[in-house]
């Protein structure tokens, strides 16, 4: 009898072990963000980068939008010079759900708009070029600047962080919420004296919410964009709230180090608690905005490489834009997936900011959105978020358009 019981116990244990070993991830059982398993190749981006090869048979100047009405709220590139019969690569970073961009060009009677599908297929496509149907030669003023805007000229994108890396938190993604807008400007240079050329950038950041107790501060690294590019530039800093400021990190930096800006004293907004995460507490709708403008005037021939670096930055900002938060007690950092710690921290330089389930601690959205209230899992607040993650971004790429439940809606 004892032997039978022993065999029965062993068999039961084996069955239980096999059941555990064979247990697989079941999407239907997902109740919180912690339960998700994202595809290994999912990059968590809510945008798509596209490059188009435009050509015009006449000299012209165009602007590019995501809206056929060509509003400032959808303006991506302004005053782009196209020389006659000269192909020009144009790169844009647009919301993943956008299916067309719109090129506005001048005519004798005003302006016309040409639509380009995001897959690059148009009825006027010729070989690998997209032929712009411009007929009117436009003599541009050499004083104007070409502008690249992220996410667009008038809008604001949203950066949201969890602060317990490498541990999983409550996934309300409100431990730090930042609004951003970046403008990069540059002289067309073609036809003008290089010594009169201008390049520069303006970055605006709005502190929208702080829902974590750890003393983090926001930092912006332009990864791969060296200090020498702004060494002799004019630097202007502004803030709408006393005490909160943005400044370039210069101490101990050499010409080849990455450009880094630090936003300081944001914790003062919390007053011993949280900031704009509890809808039962007074909300601050006049959220502070910090701005920095870097301008390089009078570039000479020797500064051609600086102008080129600004052009690369303008066309590929997502590859350079490493926005992260840093713990002021131990210097540990939390970055977006795809970026690594800086030499300001003691973390492994090869650290990846993703879990074994390919979950992340930071999400960027190219629009201003409502963030979850304190302790509200983002999967509950944005129901379409779950399938967006599980599909690796292939479906529900407008998930942030449909908030439900307890969110903090600010202006």
Beta strands, then each sheet from edge to edge (+ up, - down):
strand 1: 47-56
strand 2: 60-65
strand 3: 75-82
strand 4: 88-95
strand 5: 100-107
strand 6: 110-117
strand 7: 125-126
strand 8: 129-132
strand 9: 145-150
strand 10: 157-161
strand 11: 176-187
strand 12: 197-209
strand 13: 216-226
strand 14: 234-239
strand 15: 245-248
strand 16: 258-264
strand 17: 289-299
strand 18: 321-327
strand 19: 333-334
strand 20: 362-365
strand 21: 371-372
strand 22: 407-408
sheet 1: 4+ 1- 8- 7+
sheet 2: 6+ 5- 2+ 3- 9+ 11- 10+ 20-
sheet 3: 6+ 5- 2+ 3- 9+ 11- 12+ 17- 14+
sheet 4: 15+ 16- 13+ 18- 19+
sheet 5: 21+ 22-
end
